[in-house]
Amino acid sequence: ATVDKFAASLVRIADYFGWEYADGKDNQCIEDIVDEHNIEETYIDHESEQWREFYKLNKYDCQLYEIAQSCWRAQIQTAIPYKLQLQRAEPEKEDDDEEEGDE
């Protein structure tokens, strides 16, 4: 997860594994924790000298961030909940009646 999507990532992970909130809790619980402990973002004009210097020093980190953003968008379309994966992996149960009738 990236800092800007940390709370949403926690929600996505919980949904994936089928985790449920404690009684009386909801997404706000996650938001509160993230807001309390997460660093604040700083926005810099991408046309400024400050940005060019930052990018020069952090080129690969910036590229990695863009890849992470792309993965985030792709997961929305492709992530299959863990419980559903387990259900699909179970062998199909054969009906004993059909087997007896075929003999």
Summary of the structure (lengths in Angstrom):
residues: 103
radius of gyration: 22.7
end to end distance: 56.1
largest distance: 81.3
contacts: 181
relative contact order: 0.11
helix: 68%
strand: 0%
